[in-house]
């Protein structure tokens, strides 16, 4: 089968993307470029601040650093090629580039699902078990949970993407999307893909549905704990502790659920491209803004480490 797959593999793929709306492409190019730069800068600042400021050497910011690094890697695996295709008439990507793109995007997408569940467990421990938080979320466990997230995502990507790569495409090379995504590569295959579909649904259940269930369970316990707090100030502090993570989870899972709940035909595919553009380009840009604008610790650390130390500015 590998020989058949190799023999039928095209040298390049054509990413149709938004080519049916050529007048929209220059506008999208500008916005995608701005979002990409803001995402890289914002997530890099969070990583640097979290590493430089000792007050942020906590489980919450350790996982946030992982999320920021993941967002930088995810958006970089897709946006540079997207910008090239939006800029000119050339809409192609090499076979190797396409393979690398869907391996990495699959890996990082699955990792983010698990990582968001891990972060919700951290918030559960902080609010529901405050007296035991330091014991529960000890450094070894945090490293283990982060490592499991990355390894789990890598494992499902290696299995699913490899099975997809082995499919014979019989010369089909037009992908009606702006990046190489595993289900769309499967649609190009000229053989039965039942095994691939079963693996994809199983992986989706393990790496998308189960983490979402864990997140909902964690926040169910958090909601119960918050409602038991008698003072309004205490409830406000507890809510602020979780609000940034809840916003990020809502953006990430909301866009995914909205995209996959749409009907398979009609104009939903074109709408799906814009939803995919949102979770691949906009969400990684919004994540650092959400965490910095709503987080006093991050803003204080940024002022101290960058504005005061590096730039020489100080608050009067």
C-alpha positions in Angstrom: 0.0 0.0 0.0 2.9 2.4 0.7 4.2 1.9 -2.8 0.8 2.7 -4.2 0.5 5.7 -2.0 3.9 7.0 -3.0 3.3 6.4 -6.7 0.0 8.3 -6.7 1.1 11.1 -4.4 1.1 14.5 -6.3 4.2 16.7 -6.2 2.2 19.6 -5.0 -1.3 20.3 -3.6 -3.4 23.2 -4.7 -5.0 25.0 -1.7 -8.1 26.7 -3.1 -8.6 28.6 0.1 -10.5 31.9 -0.6 -9.7 31.9 -4.4 -13.5 32.1 -5.2 -13.4 35.6 -3.6 -10.3 37.2 -5.1 -11.3 40.7 -4.1 -11.3 39.5 -0.4 -7.8 38.1 -0.5 -5.8 41.4 -0.1 -8.0 42.4 2.8 -7.5 39.0 4.5 -3.8 39.2 3.8 -3.6 42.4 5.8 -5.7 41.2 8.7 -4.0 37.8 8.9 -0.6 39.4 8.9 -1.6 41.8 11.7 -3.1 39.0 13.8 0.0 36.8 13.2 2.4 39.5 14.4 0.2 40.4 17.5 -0.1 36.7 18.3 3.7 36.1 18.1 4.5 39.2 20.2 1.7 38.7 22.8 2.5 35.0 23.4 6.2 35.6 23.5 5.7 38.3 26.1 3.7 35.9 28.3 6.5 33.3 28.0 9.2 35.8 28.8 7.3 37.4 31.7 6.4 34.0 33.2 10.0 32.9 33.0 11.6 36.1 34.3 9.3 37.0 37.2 9.6 34.6 40.2 6.2 35.6 41.4 4.8 33.8 38.3 6.6 30.5 38.9 3.3 28.8 39.8 1.4 25.9 38.1 -1.1 28.3 36.5 1.6 30.2 34.7 3.6 27.1 33.9 0.7 25.8 32.0 0.0 29.2 30.5 3.6 29.2 29.2 3.0 25.9 27.5 -0.3 27.2 26.0 1.5 30.3 24.6 4.3 28.2 23.1 1.7 25.9 21.6 -0.2 28.9 20.1 3.0 30.3 18.5 3.8 26.9 17.0 0.3 26.3 15.8 -0.2 29.6 14.1 3.3 29.5 12.6 2.6 26.0 11.0 -0.3 27.5 9.0 -0.1 31.3 8.6 3.1 31.8 6.6 1.8 29.5 3.8 -1.6 31.2 4.0 0.0 34.6 3.6 1.9 33.4 0.5 -1.3 32.0 -1.1 -3.3 35.2 -0.3 -0.6 37.5 -1.7 -0.3 36.1 -5.2 -1.9 33.8 -7.8 0.2 30.8 -6.7 -2.0 28.6 -4.5 0.3 25.6 -4.2 2.1 23.8 -1.4 4.6 21.0 -1.8 3.6 17.5 -0.9 6.2 17.5 1.9 5.0 20.8 3.1 1.5 19.6 3.2 2.4 16.5 5.1 4.4 18.5 7.7 1.5 20.9 8.1 -1.2 18.4 8.9 1.2 16.4 11.2 2.0 19.5 13.2 -1.5 21.0 13.2 -3.0 17.7 14.2 -0.4 17.3 17.0 -0.9 20.8 18.4 -4.6 20.8 18.1 -4.9 17.6 20.1 -2.4 18.8 22.6 -4.3 22.1 23.2 -7.5 20.1 24.0 -5.7 18.1 26.7 -3.8 21.1 28.0 -7.0 23.1 28.5 -8.4 20.2 30.5 -5.2 20.2 32.6 -5.5 23.9 33.2 -9.2 23.5 34.3 -8.0 20.8 36.8 -5.5 23.3 38.1 -8.2 25.9 38.7 -10.4 23.2 40.3 -7.6 22.5 42.8 -6.9 26.2 43.5 -10.6 27.0 44.3 -12.0 23.7 45.6 -8.9 22.5 47.5 -7.1 25.8 48.4 -5.5 24.4 51.6 -4.0 21.4 49.7 -3.3 23.2 46.4 0.5 23.3 46.9 0.6 19.6 47.8 -1.7 18.6 44.9 -0.1 20.7 42.2 3.5 20.0 43.0 6.1 20.6 40.3 6.6 17.0 39.4 2.9 16.5 38.7 2.8 19.8 36.7 5.6 18.6 34.5 4.1 15.2 34.1 0.7 16.6 33.1 2.3 19.0 30.5 4.4 16.2 29.1 1.4 13.9 28.9 -0.5 16.6 27.0 2.3 17.0 24.4 3.0 13.3 24.1 -0.7 12.4 23.8 -1.1 14.9 21.0 2.0 13.7 19.2 0.9 10.1 19.5 -2.5 10.6 17.9 -1.0 12.8 15.2 1.6 10.1 14.3 -1.1 7.4 14.1 -3.8 9.4 12.3 -1.6 11.4 10.0 0.5 8.4 9.0 -2.6 6.4 8.1 -3.8 9.4 6.0 -0.4 9.8 4.3 -0.5 6.1 3.2 -3.8 6.6 1.3 -3.4 6.5 -2.5 -4.7 9.8 -3.9 -4.6 8.7 -7.6 -3.5 12.2 -8.7 -6.1 14.2 -6.9 -4.4 17.3 -5.5 -7.0 20.1 -5.1 -7.8 20.9 -1.4 -10.8 23.2 -0.9 -9.3 24.8 2.2 -6.5 27.2 3.1 -4.3 24.6 4.9 -3.8 20.9 4.8 -6.2 19.2 7.1 -6.5 15.5 7.6 -10.2 15.0 6.8 -9.8 16.9 3.5 -6.8 14.8 2.5 -8.9 11.7 3.2 -11.5 13.0 0.8 -9.0 13.0 -2.0 -8.3 9.2 -1.6 -9.5 6.9 -4.3 -9.9 3.9 -1.9 -12.1 3.0 1.0 -11.2 5.2 4.1 -13.4 3.5 6.7 -10.4 2.5 8.8 -9.1 6.1 8.8 -12.6 7.5 9.7 -12.9 5.1 12.6 -9.4 6.1 13.9 -10.4 9.8 13.4 -13.6 9.5 15.3 -12.0 7.5 18.1 -9.2 10.1 18.4 -11.7 12.9 18.4 -13.6 11.3 21.3 -10.4 10.8 23.3 -8.7 14.1 22.6 -11.7 16.4 22.1 -14.8 15.1 23.8 -13.2 13.6 26.9 -11.1 16.8 27.7 -14.3 18.9 27.2 -16.2 16.6 29.7 -13.3 17.0 32.2 -13.4 20.8 31.8 -17.2 20.8 32.4 -16.9 18.6 35.4 -14.1 20.8 36.9 -16.2 23.9 36.4 -19.2 22.2 37.8 -17.3 21.6 41.0 -15.9 25.2 40.9 -19.4 26.7 40.5 -20.6 24.8 43.5 -17.6 26.0 45.6 -18.1 29.6 44.5 -21.8 29.6 45.4 -20.8 28.5 48.9 -18.7 31.5 49.4 -20.7 34.0 51.4 -18.9 37.3 50.7 -19.4 39.0 47.3 -15.7 39.9 47.3 -14.7 36.3 47.8 -17.0 35.2 44.9 -15.5 37.9 42.7 -12.0 36.8 43.4 -12.8 33.2 42.7 -14.5 34.1 39.4 -11.5 36.3 38.3 -9.3 33.3 39.0 -11.1 31.3 36.3 -12.5 33.9 34.0 -9.5 34.0 31.6 -9.4 30.3 31.2 -13.1 30.0 30.7 -12.9 32.7 28.0 -10.1 30.8 26.2 -12.0 27.5 26.5 -15.2 29.1 25.1 -13.4 30.6 22.1 -11.5 27.3 21.3 -14.3 24.8 21.8 -17.0 27.2 20.6 -15.5 27.6 17.2 -14.8 23.9 16.8 -18.3 22.8 17.9 -19.9 25.5 15.7 -17.9 24.3 12.6 -18.5 20.6 13.0 -22.2 21.0 13.8 -22.9 22.6 10.5 -24.6 20.6 7.7 -22.2 18.8 5.4 -23.3 20.6 2.2 -24.7 23.9 1.0 -22.8 27.1 1.9 -21.6 25.6 5.2 -18.2 24.6 3.7 -17.4 28.3 2.8 -18.6 29.3 6.3 -16.4 26.6 7.7 -13.3 28.2 6.2 -14.0 31.5 8.0 -14.6 29.6 11.3 -11.3 27.7 10.7 -9.6 31.0 10.1 -11.0 32.2 13.4 -9.6 29.3 15.5 -6.3 29.1 13.6 -5.5 32.8 13.4 -7.7 34.9 15.7 -7.9 32.6 18.8 -4.1 32.4 19.3 -4.0 36.2 19.0 -6.8 36.7 21.6 -5.4 34.2 24.2 -2.5 36.5 25.4 -4.8 39.5 25.3 -7.4 37.7 27.5 -4.8 36.7 30.0 -3.0 40.0 30.2 -6.0 42.4 30.2 -7.8 40.4 32.9 -4.7 39.5 35.0 -3.1 41.9 37.4 -0.1 39.7 38.1 0.8 39.5 34.4 0.3 43.3 33.9 2.5 44.0 37.0 5.2 41.6 35.9 5.2 43.1 32.4 5.5 46.7 33.8 8.3 45.6 36.1 10.4 43.4 33.7 9.9 45.3 30.4 8.8 48.8 31.0 10.9 49.5 34.0 14.0 47.2 33.6 14.3 47.2 29.8 12.8 50.5 28.7 13.6 52.6 31.7 10.0 53.7 32.3 8.8 53.8 35.9 5.5 54.7 37.5 5.4 57.9 39.3 
